[in-house]
Amino acid sequence: SAMASSALQFKTNYAVSSKIEPFYKGGKVQISKDERYMFCTCGTRVNVLEVGTGKIFSSIEQEDQEDITCFSLSPDDETLVTASRALLLKQWDWKQSTCLRSWRAIHNTPVASMSFDPTSTLLATGGCDSTIKIWDVLKQYCTHNLKGSSGVVHLVEFHPDAERLQLFSSSADYGIRVWDLRRSQCTCVLQSHFSAVTSLAFSCNGDTLVSSGRDKICTVWDLKSSKAVRTVPVYEAVEAVVLVPEGEDFPQIGVKSKGLHFITAGSKGVLRVWEASTSRCIFTQALSDTPTPENDGRAEEEVEQLSLTHALLLATSARLAVVTAEHNILLYELSSLSVQQQFVGYNDEVLDVKFLGRKDSHIVVATNSPQLKVFELSTCNCQILYGHTDTVLAVDVFRKGRMFVSCAKDRTVRVWRMHLESGLVACVAQGSGHVSAIGSIACSRLKENFLVSGSQDCTIKVWELPESFGAGGQTGIAEQIVARVTEKGHDKDVNSLAISPNDKLVASGSQDRTAKLWSLTNLSLLGVFRGHRRGIWCVQFSPLDQVLASSSADGTVKLWSLQDFSCLKTFEGHDASVLKVIFLSRGMQLLTSGSDGLLKLWTIKTNECVKTLDAHQDKVWGLHTSSKDNMVVTGSVDSSIILWEDVTEKELLEEQVKREDQILKLQELSNLLLEGRYLKALGLAISLDQPHTVLRVIKGIRQGESGHRKVEETITRLRQDQKESVLRYCAVWNTNARSCLDAQVVIQVLLQHESPELLLQYQGVRGILEGLLPYTERHMQRIGRLMQASMFLDYLWQKMRKGPGLIVILDICYPFKMASSLIIVAHIFILEM
């Protein structure tokens, strides 16, 4: 019966459990002195990441929604200053995310570079207007305005020895200017580079400087003589140079002698170690998993993607942080330059996402990139998988969750395996044969023995995986696989493929508006599903029934019979293309995602949309449910990945607890009224937020002896928020003749005991007063008429004592249409008799 009850439990709602969102979109990255936090620019924000967990610690955002052009954290980790396009500088208490002050930058154009001096008191800003300003952050004024650079000042750096009061800068003329701040002038220009100078690194004693440039050289300078000691050709555009800590040996990376050694990061995407005295490269990082660009005309573009943009030394923990052009941030151990942690700053457009690993511990994500990303959900730690040479379009995971397949624009399919213990993923097989981009892929369901791919060349291919493959294949070299059978399946792109639960059938959905069913043994066509008015984006087999679901650009989802290929049901409700559809609740429900960012949950039997989930801003291409059916992951073009949890049971339980709680409270309420504990009773009734229950309590108090006084005592002892609620309820009671007197009694108490100023501070008081006035005037008029009638009766009574006349009385009373007055008169008459 437990099985039955769980099967009958339809899902009614999902809630966002966590998100993987962009935190770095290019620009500066800085790591705090204590090495616990990483600061990254992300549009209008600076995000502060905990290095240990990869979680966002805080997010500092400009209120004016202007992009941040530059920022700097002081060496004492206390002060963060940001510069925005609005030409404002802001100083932040970054741990509290509060802005302490802001001031005009005095630059005429945005600030391009920024740096603190070693004492954390002076801040240098380099502008796009070719000036440099120095600010005293403590005394809050501009101390220097240095002119003479040409073009954008993209680099400012103080000399590490605060005593020297020297500033180094570089701009569009490729020279490195040395400024003496005591004399406010440029003492010399270090000329050596023929292209932009990208970074500066100072030796411990402060007498040697290494500069790097995009002209593929690094220059070693003697600062005493201001001369270039050595020019090292490094054969790549260098974006960052870091000095290897002096006086320590790092034999694994070739540092075996004393003397100056430095590490370069640049366009080739690998770190290299250089010995300054001999200009030799003594170590090149072997990234076995990064592809070496083939020289087929794509090489330049390829290099662009792999390029490294920043390198930062974490001296205390002997690590190196490296930022890539694809917005990934990697932490390496300095001693071996091996990867320790990887953070993905920006996923770009998410094209597909699937759960992976035993118990769905990971997700694999295809973003607008040749690299796949595998996230461990508990830590957000990420592995970047190299192999494809063009954008990966789709992924699918085998049932056991440790092997998965991917297909890409590079016209290849790849098979990947995750090592169960280490969680590391490696490519174990690849196949090529399609002549266009491969947009869809699906794995066998029972065993890990084949996969099917569909391409923009309109063909479908079935690929066999060798039997030995699941167990062996630990050689580290990807096996080549070939397609067993190929079939021209459609007239246009094959957008989606699905394999039936018994591995006997494959369904395909195409841009040509049809879905087709094929036998897997020889790809013979079994039937065509016709009925969609636009291209089909997704097809899925039901896990239990002989049914296929399809979703289309015509905004509908259809269910088809596998027996006679007829359309069984159509689900309408999306206002845009339906990009993905999956079955839930053992094939009894559907979840769909649209190009407007909405998800919809459907119950098949009733055809109704149970819930619409709105958390994405753009097309949702990725949609997958976990093996236990309790989590869903979605990925969107808005570059966010969202994990949803099924909150149906949770919400049912909450509802049940709420109901039980109400029953108990109502019971307690009647007990309190019986015991005459009015204050507590009224407080409880208000907490239930039921106006009629509060009215019952007020009526109960008024009916007792000296009721009015007790009402007064009880109301005046309420808290202000409770008085606000009661006043709100009064506006409702006042509309009804049966309860208006109770309302008026309460209003009278409030007006007598609360000052008008205090009443005006009540929440929503204006609306309440507007509701009270017209009805109160109406009650006044009614009471006025009653007064008139009673005075008339009084007059009649006087007259009747002289000589009764029943007929006359009835005639006179009739115009008042008041049964009550008739009864009174009748009573008087009888008494007289």
C-alpha positions in Angstrom: 0.0 0.0 0.0 3.0 2.3 0.6 3.9 1.8 -3.1 0.3 2.5 -4.1 0.1 5.7 -2.0 3.4 7.0 -3.3 2.3 6.3 -6.9 -0.9 8.2 -6.4 0.9 11.2 -5.1 0.8 13.6 -8.0 3.3 16.5 -7.8 1.8 20.0 -7.3 4.8 22.2 -6.9 8.5 22.6 -7.1 10.6 25.2 -5.3 14.1 26.6 -6.2 16.6 24.6 -4.1 19.8 26.3 -5.4 21.2 28.2 -8.3 24.4 28.2 -10.2 24.6 31.8 -11.6 27.3 33.9 -13.2 29.6 35.6 -10.7 32.4 36.9 -13.0 31.9 38.3 -16.5 35.4 39.5 -17.2 37.5 42.3 -15.9 39.6 42.5 -12.7 40.0 39.7 -10.2 41.7 40.2 -6.8 42.3 37.9 -3.8 42.3 39.2 -0.2 45.6 39.3 1.7 44.3 36.5 4.0 43.5 34.5 0.9 40.0 33.6 2.0 38.1 35.8 -0.4 38.1 36.4 -4.1 36.7 39.6 -5.6 35.4 39.5 -9.2 33.6 42.1 -11.3 30.3 41.1 -12.7 28.5 43.9 -14.5 27.0 46.3 -12.0 28.4 44.2 -9.1 31.6 43.1 -7.4 31.0 39.6 -6.1 33.0 38.3 -3.1 33.6 34.6 -3.2 34.8 32.3 -0.4 37.8 30.6 -1.9 37.3 27.5 0.3 33.7 26.8 -0.8 33.2 28.7 -4.1 30.0 30.2 -2.6 29.2 33.9 -3.0 29.9 35.5 0.4 28.5 38.9 -0.6 27.5 40.9 -3.6 28.3 44.6 -3.8 26.1 46.5 -6.2 25.9 50.1 -7.3 22.4 51.6 -6.7 22.6 53.5 -9.9 22.8 50.2 -11.8 25.9 51.5 -13.6 28.6 49.0 -14.7 31.7 48.8 -12.4 34.7 49.6 -14.6 37.4 48.9 -11.9 37.9 48.2 -8.2 40.6 47.7 -5.6 40.9 46.1 -2.2 43.4 47.7 0.2 46.3 45.5 1.3 44.9 45.4 4.9 41.7 43.8 3.5 39.6 46.6 5.1 38.7 49.0 2.3 37.1 48.3 -1.1 36.8 51.1 -3.6 34.8 50.7 -6.8 34.6 53.0 -9.9 31.5 53.0 -12.1 30.7 54.4 -15.6 28.8 57.2 -13.7 32.3 58.6 -12.8 31.7 58.0 -9.1 34.1 56.4 -6.7 32.5 54.5 -3.8 34.1 53.2 -0.6 32.6 50.1 0.9 32.5 48.1 4.0 32.5 44.9 1.9 31.8 42.5 4.7 28.4 44.3 5.4 27.9 45.2 1.7 27.3 48.9 2.8 28.6 52.0 1.0 30.5 54.2 3.4 30.8 57.2 1.1 31.0 58.2 -2.6 32.7 61.0 -4.3 33.2 62.4 -7.9 36.2 60.8 -9.6 37.2 64.2 -11.2 38.2 62.1 -14.2 36.3 63.2 -17.4 36.0 59.6 -18.5 35.7 56.2 -16.7 38.4 55.0 -14.4 40.4 52.2 -16.1 42.8 51.1 -13.4 43.1 51.4 -9.6 45.6 50.4 -6.9 46.3 51.0 -3.2 49.7 51.8 -1.8 51.3 49.4 0.8 50.0 51.4 3.7 46.3 51.2 2.6 46.0 55.0 2.8 46.7 56.2 -0.8 44.7 55.1 -3.8 45.8 55.7 -7.4 43.2 55.9 -10.2 44.2 55.8 -13.8 41.6 57.3 -16.2 40.7 56.9 -19.8 41.4 60.7 -20.0 45.2 60.0 -19.7 45.5 61.4 -16.1 46.3 59.7 -12.8 44.8 60.9 -9.6 46.1 60.0 -6.1 43.6 60.0 -3.2 44.1 60.0 0.5 41.4 57.6 1.5 41.6 58.5 5.2 41.6 62.3 4.9 39.3 62.0 1.9 40.9 64.4 -0.6 42.8 64.3 -3.9 46.5 64.7 -3.2 48.0 64.5 -6.8 46.8 65.0 -10.3 49.5 63.4 -12.6 49.4 64.4 -16.3 51.6 63.4 -19.2 50.5 59.9 -20.1 48.9 59.3 -23.5 45.7 57.5 -24.0 44.0 55.2 -21.5 46.1 54.6 -18.3 45.3 50.9 -18.0 47.9 50.0 -15.3 48.8 51.8 -12.0 51.0 50.1 -9.4 52.7 51.5 -6.2 56.2 50.4 -5.4 56.0 47.9 -2.6 58.4 49.9 -0.4 56.1 52.7 1.0 59.2 54.8 1.9 60.0 55.4 -1.8 56.6 56.9 -2.5 56.8 55.8 -6.1 54.0 55.0 -8.6 54.4 53.0 -11.8 52.0 53.4 -14.6 51.5 52.4 -18.2 49.3 53.7 -21.0 48.9 53.7 -24.8 52.5 54.7 -25.5 53.8 51.3 -24.2 56.3 53.0 -21.8 56.3 52.4 -18.1 56.3 55.7 -16.3 57.9 56.1 -12.8 56.3 58.9 -10.8 58.0 60.5 -7.7 55.0 61.5 -5.5 57.1 63.8 -3.3 57.9 65.9 -6.3 54.6 65.1 -8.2 56.5 64.4 -11.4 57.5 61.6 -13.7 61.2 60.9 -13.1 61.7 58.5 -16.0 60.0 56.3 -18.6 61.1 52.7 -18.9 61.1 52.0 -22.7 61.3 48.4 -23.9 57.8 47.2 -25.0 56.3 47.7 -28.4 52.8 46.7 -27.3 50.5 47.1 -24.3 52.2 46.4 -20.9 50.0 44.0 -19.1 51.5 43.5 -15.7 54.3 44.4 -13.3 56.0 42.3 -10.6 58.5 43.5 -8.1 61.2 41.5 -6.3 61.3 41.3 -2.5 64.1 43.9 -2.1 62.2 46.2 -4.5 65.2 46.8 -6.8 64.1 44.5 -9.6 61.0 44.8 -11.7 59.6 42.3 -14.3 57.2 43.7 -16.9 55.1 41.6 -19.3 53.6 42.7 -22.6 51.4 41.6 -25.5 54.5 42.1 -27.7 55.5 38.5 -26.6 58.4 39.7 -24.3 59.1 40.0 -20.6 61.6 42.6 -19.5 63.7 42.5 -16.3 64.5 46.0 -15.0 67.1 47.2 -12.5 65.3 50.0 -10.8 68.5 51.5 -9.3 69.8 52.4 -12.7 66.4 52.4 -14.5 67.9 50.1 -17.2 66.6 47.0 -18.8 68.9 44.2 -17.6 67.4 41.5 -19.9 64.6 41.0 -22.4 63.1 37.5 -22.5 61.3 36.5 -25.6 58.4 34.2 -24.5 56.7 33.7 -27.9 53.1 34.4 -26.7 51.2 37.5 -25.8 51.7 37.7 -22.1 48.8 38.9 -19.9 50.4 38.3 -16.5 53.7 37.7 -14.9 54.3 36.4 -11.3 57.6 36.1 -9.6 58.4 32.7 -8.0 59.0 33.3 -4.3 62.7 33.9 -3.7 64.9 31.6 -1.5 62.7 28.6 -2.0 63.2 25.5 -4.2 60.5 24.3 -6.5 62.2 21.3 -8.2 59.0 20.0 -9.8 58.6 23.1 -11.9 62.3 23.3 -12.7 63.4 25.9 -10.2 66.7 24.5 -8.9 69.0 27.5 -8.7 69.1 30.8 -6.8 68.3 33.9 -8.8 65.1 35.3 -10.4 62.5 33.0 -11.8 59.0 34.1 -13.1 55.8 32.5 -14.3 54.0 33.7 -17.4 50.3 33.3 -18.4 49.0 34.4 -21.8 47.5 33.5 -25.1 48.7 29.9 -25.3 46.6 29.0 -22.2 49.5 27.2 -20.4 51.6 28.4 -17.5 55.4 28.5 -18.1 58.3 29.1 -15.8 61.4 31.1 -16.9 64.9 31.6 -15.5 65.7 35.3 -15.9 69.5 34.9 -15.9 69.5 32.6 -19.0 66.1 33.7 -20.6 65.3 29.9 -20.7 61.9 28.3 -20.3 62.5 25.7 -17.6 59.0 24.3 -17.2 55.9 24.2 -19.4 52.6 23.1 -17.8 51.4 19.9 -19.5 47.6 20.2 -19.6 46.9 16.8 -21.1 43.3 17.6 -21.2 43.5 20.9 -23.1 43.4 20.3 -26.9 46.3 21.5 -29.0 44.7 23.6 -31.7 45.0 22.0 -35.1 46.3 24.3 -37.7 43.3 24.4 -39.9 42.5 28.0 -39.9 40.7 27.8 -36.6 43.9 27.9 -34.6 43.8 31.6 -33.9 40.2 31.6 -32.7 41.0 28.5 -30.6 43.9 30.2 -28.9 41.6 33.1 -28.1 39.3 30.8 -26.1 42.1 29.1 -24.2 43.9 32.4 -23.4 44.8 33.2 -19.8 44.0 36.7 -18.7 45.2 37.1 -15.1 47.5 35.3 -12.7 47.7 36.1 -9.0 50.1 34.7 -6.4 48.7 33.4 -3.1 52.0 33.5 -1.2 50.8 32.2 2.2 49.3 29.0 0.8 51.8 28.7 -2.1 49.1 28.7 -4.7 48.5 30.5 -8.0 45.1 31.7 -9.2 44.7 31.9 -12.9 41.8 33.4 -14.8 40.9 32.2 -18.4 39.3 34.1 -21.3 36.3 31.8 -20.8 35.8 33.3 -17.3 37.0 30.2 -15.4 39.1 30.7 -12.4 41.6 27.9 -11.6 43.7 27.5 -8.4 47.0 25.7 -8.9 49.5 24.4 -6.4 52.7 26.4 -7.0 55.1 23.5 -6.4 53.7 21.4 -9.2 51.3 23.7 -11.1 48.6 21.1 -10.8 44.9 22.1 -10.6 43.5 22.2 -7.1 40.2 24.0 -7.6 38.1 25.3 -10.5 35.4 27.9 -10.5 33.2 28.7 -13.4 32.6 32.5 -13.4 30.2 32.6 -16.3 28.4 29.8 -18.1 27.3 31.8 -21.1 24.2 30.2 -22.6 23.3 26.8 -21.1 22.3 24.4 -24.0 21.8 21.2 -22.0 22.1 19.8 -18.5 21.7 16.3 -17.0 22.1 14.7 -13.6 25.2 12.5 -13.3 26.9 10.2 -10.8 25.5 7.7 -8.3 22.6 9.3 -6.4 22.7 12.2 -8.8 25.7 13.8 -7.0 26.8 15.8 -10.0 25.4 17.6 -13.1 27.0 17.8 -16.6 26.4 21.0 -18.4 26.8 21.9 -22.1 27.4 25.7 -22.4 28.0 27.8 -25.4 31.6 26.4 -25.5 33.7 23.4 -26.7 34.3 22.5 -23.0 31.9 20.5 -20.9 31.5 21.3 -17.2 30.8 18.8 -14.5 29.7 20.4 -11.2 29.7 18.6 -7.9 26.4 19.7 -6.4 27.4 19.6 -2.8 30.4 21.9 -3.2 29.8 23.7 -6.6 33.4 22.5 -7.4 33.7 22.1 -11.2 35.7 20.0 -13.6 36.2 21.5 -17.1 36.4 18.8 -19.7 38.4 19.4 -22.9 38.0 17.3 -26.0 35.5 18.8 -28.4 36.8 21.6 -30.7 33.5 23.4 -31.2 30.3 24.2 -29.2 28.8 21.1 -27.4 25.1 21.0 -28.3 23.7 18.1 -26.2 24.5 15.5 -23.6 22.9 12.3 -22.4 23.7 10.0 -19.4 23.5 6.2 -19.2 21.2 4.8 -16.6 23.9 4.0 -14.0 25.0 7.6 -14.0 28.7 7.1 -14.4 29.0 7.2 -18.2 27.6 9.9 -20.5 27.8 11.0 -24.1 28.1 14.4 -25.8 27.8 15.7 -29.3 29.0 19.0 -30.8 29.2 21.3 -33.8 32.6 19.7 -34.5 30.6 16.8 -36.0 31.9 14.3 -33.4 30.3 12.3 -30.6 32.3 11.5 -27.4 31.8 9.1 -24.6 33.0 10.1 -21.1 33.4 8.1 -17.9 33.4 9.3 -14.3 35.7 7.5 -11.9 33.6 6.3 -9.0 36.0 7.0 -6.2 37.8 10.2 -7.4 34.9 11.7 -9.3 37.3 12.6 -12.1 35.9 12.4 -15.7 37.9 11.2 -18.7 37.0 10.8 -22.4 37.0 7.1 -23.3 35.7 7.0 -26.8 35.0 9.3 -29.8 33.4 8.9 -33.2 33.0 11.0 -36.3 31.1 10.5 -39.5 28.4 13.2 -39.7 28.9 16.0 -42.2 27.2 18.7 -40.2 26.8 19.7 -36.5 25.3 17.0 -34.3 22.4 18.5 -32.4 20.9 15.5 -30.6 22.1 12.4 -28.9 20.6 9.5 -26.8 22.0 6.6 -24.8 20.8 3.0 -24.6 18.6 2.4 -21.5 19.2 -1.1 -20.4 22.9 -1.7 -21.0 25.7 0.7 -21.8 26.2 -0.7 -25.3 25.1 1.8 -27.9 24.1 5.4 -28.6 22.2 7.2 -31.3 23.0 10.6 -32.8 21.0 13.0 -35.0 22.5 15.8 -37.1 21.8 18.9 -39.1 22.7 16.7 -42.1 19.3 15.1 -41.6 20.7 11.7 -40.8 20.5 9.4 -37.7 23.4 7.1 -36.8 23.6 4.2 -34.4 27.0 3.7 -32.7 28.0 0.4 -31.0 30.1 0.5 -27.8 32.3 -2.6 -27.4 31.3 -5.0 -24.5 34.7 -4.7 -22.8 34.2 -1.0 -22.7 32.3 -0.6 -19.5 35.0 -2.4 -17.5 38.3 -1.7 -19.2 39.3 1.3 -21.2 41.6 2.8 -18.5 44.4 3.3 -20.9 43.8 7.1 -21.0 43.5 7.0 -24.8 40.0 7.5 -26.3 38.9 4.6 -28.5 37.6 5.3 -31.9 34.0 4.1 -32.5 32.2 3.9 -35.9 28.5 4.1 -36.8 26.9 0.7 -37.3 24.0 2.0 -39.3 23.1 5.4 -40.9 19.7 6.5 -42.2 18.5 9.8 -43.7 15.7 10.4 -41.3 14.2 13.8 -42.0 14.0 16.6 -44.5 15.4 19.1 -42.0 17.6 19.1 -38.9 17.1 16.3 -36.4 16.4 18.2 -33.2 15.8 15.4 -30.7 16.2 11.6 -30.2 14.8 9.3 -27.6 15.3 5.6 -27.0 12.5 3.4 -25.6 12.9 1.9 -22.1 13.4 -1.6 -23.7 16.1 -0.5 -26.1 14.1 -1.7 -29.1 12.8 1.6 -30.6 14.2 5.1 -31.3 12.0 8.2 -31.9 13.3 11.3 -33.7 11.8 14.8 -33.8 12.7 17.2 -36.5 12.5 20.8 -37.7 10.4 19.4 -40.6 7.4 19.2 -38.1 7.3 15.4 -37.9 8.4 12.8 -35.4 9.2 9.3 -36.5 9.5 5.9 -34.9 12.4 3.6 -36.0 13.4 0.0 -35.1 16.8 0.0 -33.5 18.1 -3.1 -35.1 18.4 -1.7 -38.7 16.8 1.8 -38.4 13.8 0.7 -40.4 10.9 3.3 -40.3 7.9 2.0 -38.3 5.7 5.1 -38.5 5.3 8.9 -38.7 3.6 11.2 -36.1 2.0 14.1 -38.0 0.1 17.0 -36.5 2.5 19.7 -35.2 2.3 23.0 -37.1 5.9 24.0 -36.5 9.3 22.2 -35.9 9.5 19.6 -33.1 12.1 20.4 -30.4 11.8 17.3 -28.2 10.5 13.8 -28.1 10.3 11.5 -25.0 9.0 7.9 -24.4 6.7 7.3 -21.5 8.5 5.2 -18.9 5.5 2.8 -18.6 2.9 3.3 -21.4 3.1 2.8 -25.1 3.1 6.5 -25.6 5.5 9.2 -27.0 5.4 12.8 -26.0 6.6 15.6 -28.3 7.0 19.4 -27.8 7.0 21.9 -30.6 7.6 25.5 -31.7 3.8 25.7 -32.2 3.5 26.1 -28.4 1.9 22.6 -27.8 2.8 19.3 -26.3 1.2 16.2 -27.9 1.0 12.6 -26.7 1.0 9.9 -29.4 0.0 6.2 -29.5 2.9 3.9 -30.5 0.3 1.4 -31.8 -1.4 3.5 -34.5 0.6 6.7 -34.4 -2.6 8.8 -33.6 -2.5 11.9 -31.4 -4.0 11.0 -28.0 -3.9 14.3 -26.3 -2.7 17.9 -26.8 -1.6 20.2 -24.0 -2.0 23.9 -24.7 -0.8 26.6 -22.4 2.6 27.8 -23.4 2.6 31.1 -25.2 6.0 30.3 -26.8 7.9 27.4 -28.3 8.1 24.3 -26.0 11.7 23.3 -26.0 11.8 20.3 -23.7 9.3 17.8 -22.2 10.0 15.1 -19.6 7.8 12.5 -17.9 7.3 12.6 -14.1 5.3 10.5 -11.5 5.8 7.2 -13.4 4.5 8.6 -16.6 1.4 10.2 -15.1 2.6 13.8 -15.3 4.7 16.0 -17.7 7.1 18.9 -17.1 7.7 21.2 -20.0 10.0 24.2 -20.5 9.5 27.1 -22.9 11.4 29.7 -24.8 10.0 32.3 -22.6 11.8 30.8 -19.5 8.6 29.3 -18.0 8.2 25.7 -16.8 4.8 24.0 -16.7 3.7 20.9 -14.7 0.9 19.0 -16.3 -1.3 16.1 -15.1 -1.9 13.9 -18.1 -5.3 12.4 -17.1 -7.0 15.8 -16.6 -5.0 17.7 -19.2 -4.6 20.5 -16.7 -1.6 22.7 -16.1 -1.1 22.2 -12.3 1.7 24.8 -11.8 3.7 27.3 -13.7 7.2 27.9 -12.4 8.9 31.2 -13.3 12.6 31.6 -12.4 14.5 31.9 -15.7 14.6 35.0 -17.9 15.2 33.3 -21.3 14.9 30.0 -23.3 15.2 26.9 -21.1 17.1 24.3 -23.2 18.1 22.0 -20.3 15.5 20.0 -18.3 16.1 16.8 -16.5 14.7 14.9 -13.5 16.7 13.0 -11.0 16.5 9.2 -10.8 14.4 9.4 -7.6 12.1 11.9 -9.3 12.4 14.3 -6.4 14.7 16.9 -8.0 14.7 18.7 -11.3 17.6 20.6 -12.9 17.0 23.3 -15.5 19.5 25.3 -17.6 18.8 28.4 -19.6 20.2 30.9 -22.1 20.2 33.4 -19.3 23.3 31.5 -18.1 21.8 30.2 -14.9 21.3 26.6 -13.8 18.5 26.0 -11.2 18.0 23.0 -9.0 14.3 22.5 -8.1 13.0 20.3 -5.3 9.6 18.6 -5.2 7.8 20.4 -2.4 4.4 18.7 -2.8 4.6 16.6 0.4 6.2 19.4 2.3 3.4 21.8 1.4 0.7 19.1 2.2 2.3 18.5 5.6 2.5 22.3 6.3 -1.2 22.6 5.3 -2.2 19.7 7.6 -0.2 21.1 10.5 -1.8 24.5 9.9 -5.3 23.0 9.9 -4.6 21.0 13.1 -3.2 24.1 14.7 -6.3 26.1 13.8 -8.6 23.4 15.3 -6.6 23.5 18.6 -6.6 27.3 18.7 -10.4 27.4 18.1 -10.8 25.0 21.0 -8.6 27.1 23.2 -10.5 30.2 22.2 -13.9 28.8 23.4 -12.3 27.8 26.7 -10.8 31.3 27.2 -14.2 32.9 26.5 -15.9 30.6 29.0 -13.2 31.5 31.6 -13.7 35.2 30.9 -10.0 35.7 29.9 -10.9 38.2 27.2 -7.5 39.7 26.5 -5.9 36.4 25.7 -9.0 35.3 23.7 -8.9 38.4 21.6 -5.1 38.1 21.0 -5.6 34.5 19.9 -8.5 35.4 17.6 -6.4 38.1 15.9 -3.5 35.7 15.5 -5.9 33.3 13.6 -6.6 36.3 11.3 -10.3 35.4 11.1 -12.4 38.6 11.4 -15.6 36.7 12.2 -13.9 34.9 15.1 -12.7 38.3 16.5 -16.2 39.6 16.2 -17.5 36.6 18.1 -15.1 37.4 20.9 -16.1 41.1 21.0 -19.8 40.2 21.0 -19.0 37.7 23.8 -17.4 40.4 25.9 -20.2 42.9 25.3 -22.9 40.4 26.3 -21.4 40.0 29.8 -22.1 42.3 32.6 -20.6 45.8 32.3 -19.6 44.8 28.7 -18.7 48.2 27.4 -16.1 48.7 30.2 -14.6 45.3 29.5 -14.3 46.0 25.8 -12.6 49.2 26.6 -10.1 47.5 29.0 -9.4 44.7 26.6 -8.8 46.9 23.5 -6.5 49.4 25.2 -4.2 46.6 26.4 -3.6 45.2 22.8 -0.3 45.7 21.0 -0.2 48.3 18.2 -0.1 45.6 15.4 -3.2 43.9 17.0 -5.0 47.3 17.2 -4.2 47.8 13.5 -5.8 44.4 12.7 -8.9 45.1 14.8 -9.4 48.5 13.1 -9.1 46.7 9.7 -11.7 44.2 10.8 -14.0 47.1 12.0 -14.1 48.4 8.4 -15.6 45.0 7.4 -18.1 44.7 10.3 -19.2 48.2 9.8 -20.7 47.4 6.4 -23.3 45.1 8.1 -26.2 46.3 10.2 -25.9 43.2 12.4 -22.3 43.9 13.5 -22.0 47.7 13.0 -22.7 48.4 16.7 -19.7 46.2 17.7 -17.5 48.0 15.2 -18.7 51.4 16.5 -17.9 50.4 20.1 -14.3 49.4 19.1 -13.8 52.6 17.0 -15.1 54.7 19.9 -12.5 53.1 22.3 -9.7 53.6 19.8 -10.7 57.3 19.1 -10.9 58.0 22.9 -7.6 56.4 23.8 -5.3 56.9 20.7 -4.1 60.2 19.6 -4.9 61.2 15.9 -1.1 61.3 15.2 -0.7 57.7 16.4 -3.8 56.5 14.5 -2.4 58.0 11.3 0.7 55.9 11.6 -1.4 52.7 11.5 -0.8 50.6 8.4 -3.3 51.3 5.6 -5.3 53.6 7.8 -6.3 55.9 5.0 -8.1 53.1 3.1 -9.7 51.9 6.3 -11.1 55.4 7.1 -12.4 55.8 3.6 -14.3 52.5 4.1 -15.6 53.5 7.5 -17.0 57.0 6.8 -19.8 56.3 4.3 -21.2 53.4 6.3 -21.0 55.3 9.6 -22.9 58.2 8.0 -25.5 55.8 6.8 -25.8 54.3 10.3 -26.1 57.8 11.8 -29.0 58.6 9.4 -30.7 55.4 10.3 -30.4 56.1 14.0 -31.7 59.6 13.3 -34.8 58.2 11.7 -35.3 55.8 14.6 -35.1 58.7 17.0 -37.8 60.6 15.0 -40.0 57.5 15.0 -39.6 57.0 18.8 -40.4 60.7 19.5 -43.5 60.3 17.4 -44.5 57.3 19.4 -44.0 59.2 22.6 -46.4 61.9 21.2 -48.9 59.2 20.3 -48.7 57.7 23.7 -49.5 61.0 25.3 -52.5 61.4 23.0 -53.8 57.9 23.4 -54.2 58.4 27.1 -57.0 60.8 26.2 -58.9 58.4 23.9 -57.6 55.3 22.1 -58.1 55.0 18.3 -56.5 51.8 16.9 -57.3 52.5 13.3 -55.7 55.9 13.4 -52.6 54.5 14.9 -52.2 51.8 12.3 -52.7 54.4 9.5 -50.1 56.7 11.0 -47.6 54.0 11.6 -47.9 52.5 8.1 -45.7 55.2 6.4 -42.8 54.3 8.6 -42.9 50.7 7.4 -41.5 49.7 10.7 -42.8 46.4 12.1 -41.1 47.2 15.3 -43.1 50.4 15.9 -46.3 48.6 15.1 -45.6 46.0 17.7 -44.7 48.7 20.3 -48.0 50.5 19.6 -49.9 47.3 19.7 -48.4 46.5 23.1 -49.3 49.9 24.4 -52.8 49.6 23.2 -53.3 46.3 24.9 -51.9 47.6 28.1 -54.4 50.5 28.0 -57.3 48.2 27.6 
